[in-house]
């Protein structure tokens, strides 16, 4: 996988996506340029003959099944129809459906298109407290919709439980492969993972706590335009703990000293829309630690991506520091405070 995103390969993906723009009514004059690389490659398509810009998402092979992609788009369409959240509209192909494909040496690549939405991604340098209040309210609306929505037949998305995040069947790799992880660091993380497993098993997966979530509500997947906060990239949506959406919101900034303030603001915002039991609020730091271990595995297993390259060994070292602090808090019983 180390060569997955080299320039020649990305150009092949760009040309493949460009060859499909007619599926969404764009002309041969359309320019296609790379926007972002993560699990998938996202491109911006601009047609001088059309009034709209289209965003094309080229899926990584083997990461999502066609049924999973269709299920993601079904939830997005339901959220839009019910006025729950601002999120880009999935665009239909000319022949119906939402998925087009082009062949590569690795097999067929699925491509989906979305309307372009204006806005900027928030930065960790911003004053995030008020934004997290709004994000908490938005999360509560998403969770409320997920609890009530009657999912279409055949709906399928992965589950983000302990086993699939950092347990025996991790979808993003093994945290033990963390870049630069020392023997002592591994001991600390092993102890932390064991404690997380015990806490989470006790908490359980009651439907009031565990259901369909976005699972990646980090700053990079928000678009702010004036007073509007839009959510993009539901590619990781699946079944998980509702509180995990807060943990995802602080992805990669878990050592920021403002985290307690951001957490309090998120909870306050959430409670403007729906109740949150104290037992659920108390689990948020647990989910932050769970997510950080999951991301440590992701950085190691996706070392060719710009995000992972910007993190490097320092990210693993930060995970060990956070784990030490987490273990210390658990020892003095702060988890049930």
Phi, psi and omega per residue, in radians:
X1 nan -0.165 -3.052
X2 -1.099 -0.467 -3.129
X3 -1.685 0.205 -2.980
X4 -1.057 -0.586 -3.015
X5 -2.082 0.539 3.062
X6 -1.225 2.841 -2.966
X7 -1.055 -0.702 -3.134
X8 -1.110 -0.722 -3.138
X9 -1.152 -0.750 3.118
X10 -1.093 -0.609 3.098
X11 -1.164 -0.635 3.070
X12 -1.088 -0.719 3.113
X13 -1.149 -0.730 -3.132
X14 -1.075 -0.774 3.141
X15 -1.156 -0.665 3.095
X16 -1.086 -0.768 3.109
X17 -1.152 -0.719 -3.140
X18 -1.080 -0.569 3.133
X19 -1.242 -0.123 -3.121
X20 -1.916 0.007 -3.011
X21 -1.054 -0.446 3.108
X22 -1.082 -0.427 3.126
X23 -1.055 -0.427 -3.131
X24 -2.002 0.447 3.010
X25 1.347 0.305 3.132
X26 -1.659 2.648 -3.038
X27 -1.546 3.044 3.106
X28 -1.192 -0.184 3.102
X29 -1.449 -0.062 -3.045
X30 -1.106 2.287 3.026
X31 -1.652 2.420 -3.115
X32 -2.172 2.166 3.142
X33 -2.357 2.627 -3.096
X34 -1.190 2.345 3.037
X35 -1.789 -0.844 -3.008
X36 -2.764 2.648 3.061
X37 -2.195 2.235 2.993
X38 -2.533 -2.084 2.982
X39 -1.133 -0.687 -3.122
X40 -2.007 2.993 3.046
X41 -1.917 2.237 -3.091
X42 -1.971 2.321 -3.083
X43 -2.173 2.629 3.040
X44 -1.818 2.264 -3.136
X45 -1.995 2.080 -3.137
X46 -2.043 2.127 3.139
X47 -1.915 2.033 3.132
X48 -1.101 -0.343 3.139
X49 -1.604 -0.065 -3.112
X50 -2.063 2.751 -3.093
X51 -1.511 -0.168 -3.044
X52 -2.139 2.699 3.014
X53 -1.782 2.491 -3.103
X54 -2.080 2.475 3.053
X55 -1.838 2.207 -3.113
X56 -1.893 2.242 3.098
X57 -1.936 2.012 3.125
X58 -1.680 2.048 -3.021
X59 -1.375 2.492 3.016
X60 -1.173 2.351 -3.097
X61 -1.153 2.375 3.062
X62 1.418 -0.056 -3.098
X63 -1.490 -0.699 3.100
X64 -2.249 2.440 2.991
X65 -1.403 2.868 3.083
X66 -1.034 -0.716 3.132
X67 -1.080 -0.664 3.120
X68 -1.179 -0.719 3.107
X69 -1.107 -0.800 3.131
X70 -1.083 -0.614 3.133
X71 -1.194 -0.736 3.061
X72 -0.981 -0.853 -3.107
X73 -1.137 -0.575 3.107
X74 -1.103 -0.728 3.122
X75 -1.176 -0.732 3.106
X76 -1.018 -0.795 -3.138
X77 -1.099 -0.678 3.116
X78 -1.174 -0.707 3.107
X79 -1.098 -0.711 3.117
X80 -1.179 -0.784 -3.102
X81 -1.104 -0.581 -3.108
X82 -1.605 0.048 3.071
X83 1.150 0.584 -3.059
X84 -1.445 -0.696 -3.028
X85 -2.665 2.626 2.994
X86 -1.388 2.107 3.117
X87 -2.697 2.552 -3.081
X88 -1.041 2.525 -3.133
X89 -1.344 2.249 2.980
X90 -1.194 2.391 -3.057
X91 -1.791 2.378 3.130
X92 -1.337 2.546 3.021
X93 -1.300 2.838 -3.079
X94 -1.076 -0.544 -3.123
X95 -1.653 0.174 -3.078
X96 1.692 2.821 -3.079
X97 1.353 -3.123 -3.070
X98 -2.180 -0.004 -3.033
X99 -2.082 2.176 3.000
X100 -1.954 2.833 -3.095
X101 -2.405 2.716 2.928
X102 -2.460 2.635 -3.057
X103 -1.458 2.544 2.967
X104 -2.380 3.049 3.110
X105 -1.107 -0.429 -3.135
X106 -1.529 -0.030 -3.092
X107 2.020 -3.074 -3.122
X108 -1.153 2.425 3.034
X109 -1.833 2.165 3.062
X110 -1.432 2.454 3.128
X111 -2.272 2.299 3.028
X112 -2.160 2.712 -3.082
X113 -2.167 2.537 3.110
X114 -2.299 2.650 3.005
X115 -1.108 2.602 3.088
X116 -1.348 2.411 3.113
X117 -2.172 2.313 -3.114
X118 -1.256 2.863 3.063
X119 2.307 2.999 3.116
X120 -2.166 2.661 3.067
X121 -1.338 2.324 3.053
X122 -1.070 2.669 3.098
X123 -1.947 2.633 3.081
X124 -1.077 -0.336 3.126
X125 -1.405 -0.197 3.129
X126 -1.251 2.872 2.949
X127 -1.364 1.767 -2.957
X128 -1.605 -0.142 -2.978
X129 -1.069 -0.880 3.131
X130 -1.153 -0.645 3.098
X131 -1.065 -0.652 3.118
X132 -1.262 -0.462 3.023
X133 -1.100 -0.794 3.116
X134 -1.192 -0.632 3.123
X135 -1.167 -0.619 3.074
X136 -1.093 -0.771 3.105
X137 -1.113 -0.712 3.117
X138 -1.095 -0.734 3.130
X139 -1.088 -0.707 3.116
X140 -1.087 -0.670 3.110
X141 -1.163 -0.732 3.094
X142 -1.056 -0.780 -3.102
X143 -1.185 -0.674 3.099
X144 -1.089 -0.709 3.104
X145 -1.134 -0.762 -3.115
X146 -1.072 -0.621 -3.123
X147 -1.199 -0.558 -3.024
X148 -1.739 -0.403 -3.017
X149 -1.158 2.312 3.044
X150 -1.525 1.864 -3.054
X151 -1.239 2.511 -3.129
X152 -1.172 2.731 3.118
X153 -1.014 2.373 3.137
X154 1.520 0.021 3.139
X155 -1.060 2.251 -3.126
X156 -2.567 2.203 3.032
X157 -2.467 2.717 -3.125
X158 -1.226 2.806 3.117
X159 -1.836 2.304 3.084
X160 -1.749 1.328 3.102
X161 -1.811 -2.984 -3.100
X162 -1.084 -0.780 -3.087
X163 -1.048 -0.711 -3.037
X164 -1.529 -0.205 3.063
X165 -1.596 -1.043 -3.101
X166 -2.353 0.167 -3.076
X167 -1.617 -2.425 -2.996
X168 -1.314 -0.422 -3.103
X169 -2.244 1.062 -3.043
X170 -1.229 2.263 -3.102
X171 -1.299 -0.397 -3.122
X172 -1.919 0.273 3.108
X173 1.761 3.085 -3.047
X174 -1.661 2.204 3.139
X175 -1.096 -0.376 3.132
X176 -1.130 -0.280 3.076
X177 -1.562 0.171 -3.122
X178 -0.861 2.383 -3.065
X179 -1.037 2.155 3.069
X180 1.264 0.262 -3.093
X181 -1.164 2.132 -3.131
X182 -1.464 2.960 3.106
X183 -1.067 -0.768 3.123
X184 -1.174 -0.698 3.095
X185 -1.072 -0.711 3.110
X186 -1.101 -0.695 3.109
X187 -1.049 -0.760 3.139
X188 -1.113 -0.756 -3.113
X189 -1.252 -0.579 3.062
X190 -1.088 -0.771 3.114
X191 -1.110 -0.717 3.139
X192 -1.127 -0.792 3.137
X193 -1.071 -0.704 3.109
X194 -1.110 -0.723 3.123
X195 -1.171 -0.729 3.093
X196 -1.024 -0.765 -3.123
X197 -1.054 -0.736 -3.131
X198 -1.175 -0.764 -3.134
X199 -1.106 -0.789 -3.081
X200 -1.198 -0.649 3.091
X201 -1.089 -0.688 3.113
X202 -1.177 -0.658 -3.121
X203 -1.179 -0.740 3.035
X204 1.457 -3.061 -3.072
X205 -2.217 0.750 3.038
X206 -0.985 2.499 -3.123
X207 -0.990 -0.401 3.072
X208 -1.314 -0.240 -3.107
X209 -1.990 -0.390 -2.967
X210 -2.338 2.139 -3.131
X211 -2.962 -2.803 -3.102
X212 -1.267 2.161 -3.107
X213 -2.308 2.852 3.064
X214 -1.186 -0.795 3.037
X215 1.304 0.039 3.113
X216 -2.646 0.766 -3.090
X217 -1.403 0.842 3.115
X218 -1.448 2.987 -3.041
X219 -1.003 -0.620 -3.101
X220 -1.153 -0.275 -3.114
X221 -1.886 0.379 3.041
X222 -2.079 2.554 3.062
X223 -2.199 2.084 -3.121
X224 -1.844 2.239 3.088
X225 -2.432 1.712 -3.046
X226 1.167 -2.158 3.141
X227 -1.529 -0.119 -3.060
X228 -1.562 2.300 2.969
X229 -1.984 2.064 3.106
X230 -1.867 2.653 3.128
X231 -1.931 2.321 3.079
X232 -2.146 3.001 2.995
X233 1.016 1.375 3.040
X234 -1.565 0.313 -3.032
X235 -1.073 -0.451 3.120
X236 -1.740 0.117 -3.127
X237 -1.024 2.509 -3.104
X238 -3.071 -2.882 -3.076
X239 -1.700 2.114 -3.108
X240 -2.772 -3.069 3.097
X241 -1.291 2.381 -3.118
X242 -1.029 -0.634 3.115
X243 -1.162 -0.287 3.113
X244 -1.125 -0.430 3.117
X245 -1.138 -0.504 3.020
X246 -1.213 -0.768 3.138
X247 -1.011 -0.711 3.103
X248 -1.131 -0.568 -3.114
X249 -1.141 -0.467 3.140
X250 -1.835 0.376 3.094
X251 -0.948 2.315 3.075
X252 1.272 -0.078 3.083
X253 -2.138 0.452 -3.029
X254 -1.089 -0.372 3.129
X255 -1.601 0.028 3.109
X256 -1.089 2.261 -3.111
X257 -1.106 -0.232 3.141
X258 -1.461 -0.046 -3.037
X259 -0.929 -0.818 3.119
X260 -1.029 -0.659 3.126
X261 -1.219 -0.705 3.106
X262 -1.130 -0.674 3.122
X263 -1.117 -0.798 3.139
X264 -1.083 -0.707 3.141
X265 -1.170 -0.721 3.125
X266 -1.081 -0.778 3.140
X267 -1.123 -0.766 3.111
X268 -1.039 -0.752 3.112
X269 -1.130 -0.732 3.122
X270 -1.013 -0.772 -3.063
X271 -1.279 -0.149 2.995
X272 -1.316 -0.273 -3.103
X273 -1.946 -0.715 -3.051
X274 -2.606 2.703 3.095
X275 -1.215 2.658 2.997
X276 -2.356 2.043 -3.124
X277 -1.160 2.663 3.131
X278 -1.071 -0.597 3.108
X279 -1.100 -0.604 3.105
X280 -1.288 -0.708 3.098
X281 -1.084 -0.710 -3.108
X282 -1.133 -0.352 -3.132
X283 -1.442 -0.207 -3.058
X284 -1.017 -0.803 3.087
X285 -1.088 -0.522 3.085
X286 -1.127 -0.780 3.140
X287 -1.193 -0.562 3.074
X288 -1.083 -0.764 3.121
X289 -1.167 -0.707 3.090
X290 -1.032 -0.827 -3.127
X291 -1.115 -0.691 -3.127
X292 -1.113 -0.715 3.074
X293 -1.119 -0.692 3.095
X294 -1.080 -0.745 3.136
X295 -1.189 -0.547 3.084
X296 -1.078 -0.698 3.056
X297 -1.171 -0.710 -3.125
X298 -1.091 -0.783 3.140
X299 -1.034 -0.710 3.139
X300 -1.205 -0.694 -3.047
X301 -1.521 -0.136 3.132
X302 -2.193 0.715 -3.003
X303 -1.122 -0.232 3.129
X304 -1.467 -0.158 -3.099
X305 -1.487 2.612 3.132
X306 -1.000 -0.678 -3.138
X307 -1.074 -0.856 -3.129
X308 -1.120 -0.693 -3.134
X309 -1.116 -0.553 3.127
X310 -1.294 -0.314 -3.115
X311 -1.581 -1.009 3.078
X312 1.055 -2.700 -3.098
X313 -1.081 -0.584 -3.106
X314 -1.015 -0.554 -3.134
X315 -1.181 -0.742 3.091
X316 -1.094 -0.738 3.113
X317 -1.064 -0.687 3.082
X318 -1.134 -0.633 3.104
X319 -1.087 -0.722 3.122
X320 -1.131 -0.712 3.094
X321 -1.073 -0.799 3.123
X322 -1.090 -0.670 3.139
X323 -1.140 -0.706 3.094
X324 -1.056 -0.785 3.134
X325 -1.115 -0.707 3.138
X326 -1.081 -0.818 3.130
X327 -1.084 -0.686 3.126
X328 -1.100 -0.738 3.134
X329 -1.143 -0.680 -3.141
X330 -1.136 -0.635 -3.130
X331 -1.082 -0.646 -3.125
X332 -1.594 0.158 3.005
X333 1.368 0.358 -3.095
X334 -1.190 -0.373 -3.084
X335 -0.993 -0.634 -3.070
X336 -1.739 0.239 -3.141
X337 -1.200 nan nan
